[in-house]
Amino acid sequence: MSLNAMYMLRNVVTGAFEHRVGKWQGAVGTDGKVTDMHALLVLFKIKNKNVQMLIHAPANYVGVYARKEKGKWKCISYHDSCWRSDGVERFLFEHREDMRFTFSAAWVEKVGTVVEHITDAILVVALSQEQLEKFRQIRKKKYE
């Protein structure tokens, strides 16, 4: 993938997150209820392995996570503004030579309920409270 294509893909992924999901997912609303907890899930093939990238923002900070096949999630970054460059862009740059979109979600282990198919490779998913806690623990481990 050329650098121009990589930057274009970065803008598509980060723009989809900002416009379809956004920050403050799972915050307590003025009515005292927790808002819907959504994340952006992006599906790739890297060296013929299925890879998932999940972008979620429980508050102002945005977490970027990835996992290969059905392995454990890894926190790539958790920032308020640098998540685009330190998270998404760095991931894409590191894998630019071997990356392809996956256009079939049949292999996806259930991450959350699919809320919206932006494309077959970019989905909005709803996260449970358990999943939010799991991602919080993964972040905490990285930044301790």
N, C-alpha and C positions, 0 to 999 in steps of 0.2 A: 504494500500500500504506500503510495507516495505521501510526502509530508502534507501536501495540499489536501489530499483525500482524508488524511488523519485529522487535520484541523477541522475540516468540514464535518466529519463524523463526530468529533468532540462537540461542535456547536449543535448538531442535531440532538445528541444525547443530553447535553446539559440544558438545552432549550426545552426539550420534551419534559425533563424533570421540573424545570422552573414553571412551565405553563400548565402542565397536567397534574403535578403533585404538589410541589412547593414545600416551604419550610413550615414548622409548627404542626407537624402531623402528630396527632395524639394529645394535643394540648387540651386543657380544660376550658370549655367555652363559658360564656357569661351565664348560661343556664345551669352550670355546674356539671355538665356531662362532657365526657371525653369525646373529642371530634374523631372522625374517621381516621384510621391510621393506614396511609397508603405509602407505597414505595414504587420506584421505577425499576423494572427488571429488564436487563438487556442480555440477549442470548448470542453467544459467539461460538465459533469453532476455531481452536488454536492448535495447530499441529494435529488435526483430526481428533482432538479432545473437546468435549463439550464444556464450555465455561459460561458461568453466569456472573453478571455484575449487577449488584443491587445498590440503589441510591436511595437513602432515607434521611429525613431531617426531623427528629423528634422535637426540636426546638429551633434555635437560630443556626446551630451548627449542622452541617451536612456530612453524613457518613457515606463513604464509598467502600463497598465490600465486594469480594470476588471469591469464587470457588470453582475448582475443576471437578468435572463429573459430579459425583455425589459426595465429594469430600467436605471437609470443614470450611466454614466461612472464614475469610481473613479480612481484617480491616486494613484497607489501603490508606485511607486518610479520614480525618474527622476535623473539619475546619469551618469557620463561618464564611470565608471568602475564597480561600486557596483550594477548595475541594475540586474546582474545575481543572486547575493546572497540576496540583500535587496528587490528585486522585485520578480523575478520568483521563486527563491528557497523558500523565505518566504511564498509566496502564496501557493505553492505546499505543504510545510510543514504544514501550518495551516489547510489545507483541505485534508491531506493525507489519513485519515481514511474513508472519504466519497466520494472520487473523482473517476470518471470514465471518459474515453474519450467518446465523443458523435460521433458516426460514421454516422450520417446523418445530413447534414447541412440544412435540410428542414425548421427547426424552426428559422433559423438565420434571424433576422431583417437586412435588407440591410445595411451593414456597409460601403461597397465600392464595386467596381467592382472586382470580383474574377479574378486575374491574373494567379494564379497557384494553383493547388491542390497538395500539397506535400503528404498529405493523406486526407481522408475524414474529419479528425478532425483538420488538420493543413493547413491553406490556406494563400496565399499571396494575399492581396487586395490593390487596388489603392484607395487613399484618395483624396477627392476634397479639394480645398482651404478652403471651408467652414468648412469641418471636421477638417482640420489642425488648424484653428482658434479656433474651439470648444475645441480641446484637449489642446491647449495653455492656454485657459481660465481655464480649469480644473486644469492644472498644477499650474498655477499662484495662484489659490485659495488655493491649498495645501501648497505652499511654501511662502506665504505672511507673 
